[in-house]
Amino acid sequence: MKRLLIGLTYDLREDYLKEGFSLEETAEFDRSDTIAALEACLRQRGYETDRIGHARELVKRLSRGDRWDMVFNIAEGLYGIGREALVPALLDAYRIPYTFSDPLVLALTLHKGMTKQIVRALGIPTADFAVVKTPEDIEAIELPLPLFAKPVAEGTGKGISRRSRISSHAELETECLRLLTEFKQPVLVETYLPGREFTAGLVGTDSDSRCIGVMEVVFKEAMDFDRIYSYHTKANYEEIVHYRIPETEVLEQCRDLALTAWRGLGCRDGGRVDIRMDAAGVPNFIEVNPLAGLNPVHSDLPILCSLFKIPYRQLIDEIMESALQRVETTHAVR
């Protein structure tokens, strides 16, 4: 029986650093050990693998006539709100199956404001919010203080710092103007959620999806600064936070919220939903990551899996099983 050929699409961080991009600009991109770990899991399962790389390399390979039975896609892209959707859209054009969500979902969920509108329509609790596109929009915000501000379409905590928690209208104006200038995209301004923070891991698609676990982000007592899960915190998580499994009641509340959001948004195969409690202890949707980091040591989803005794290889196997199962009815795998 012919072994399936699995292409790997990704953005390698070291490549962009060599081009002069900063550490924060490349925060969402992958390390070489992530690609090696994914490739090892796929080969152990009996697949042949082919490293493709980023979208520009994919275009070159497609134009040469190269094809794959499936592509394991973790390419984040570099520019624009639709950057995560670029590789899936190219693959759709050539009818090549791939892991994770389709272009619609990836473009939608990268925009946190639009995602929250759909989540709210699904009846899921999420903080009140406004989207600031221009300096004039700042004056129209009527949300009660404190607030929280962040770029509308970034991940890995980019643009989030202790300045993100806003206690006055002067701070709101200063931070929104900074983010508009630095990130050149709208700013999401939300009612600040002061409660506990969690992330839920999910695998599967539609009715076959399930929550594989929920972990709480807990700041270490020695930390004397604002306890915000920022870019700095994520980059230095071993010194600043630890992770734990929450009590059963909270875990179930977060699980149910995450599954409703995952299925309602149409996410596929695997990813995360981030959750934070409000002042009353009610879990609220923060955002969804349908293209979650997969470094076996440092990424939140594999860390969550380790808490629940799920081996990294099993996580990758379940993602592949989900992808293969859903393409059976829509693609003919060669």
Number of C-alpha atoms within 10 A of each C-alpha: 3 7 11 15 19 24 21 24 24 24 24 20 19 16 15 16 13 9 8 10 13 12 13 15 17 20 18 22 23 21 17 14 12 19 20 13 17 20 21 15 17 20 14 11 12 12 16 17 21 15 17 21 19 21 22 12 14 21 15 12 14 15 10 9 7 10 17 20 18 24 25 24 25 26 24 27 20 17 9 14 18 22 17 29 22 21 26 27 15 16 22 14 8 11 16 18 25 26 24 28 23 21 19 16 19 24 20 19 24 25 19 21 24 15 20 23 13 16 21 16 11 13 11 17 19 23 20 16 20 19 20 24 16 14 12 10 13 20 12 10 15 9 14 12 15 16 22 22 26 26 26 24 21 19 19 22 20 20 23 22 18 14 17 22 25 22 15 12 15 9 15 24 16 13 20 25 16 14 21 19 11 11 17 12 18 20 27 21 27 24 20 24 25 14 16 16 21 26 25 26 26 27 26 25 22 18 8 12 18 20 21 17 23 33 26 23 20 16 20 14 8 9 11 8 7 13 17 18 20 20 18 18 19 20 15 12 17 12 13 18 19 13 19 14 16 16 11 10 9 17 18 15 13 29 23 16 21 28 23 16 24 28 17 14 20 15 29 26 27 30 25 27 25 22 28 25 22 19 12 9 13 17 24 22 23 22 24 24 19 26 23 22 21 23 21 19 13 16 15 23 27 23 20 23 20 15 15 15 9 15 14 20 18 12 20 21 15 15 22 21 15 21 24 18 13 18 16 11 8 10 13 11 13 10
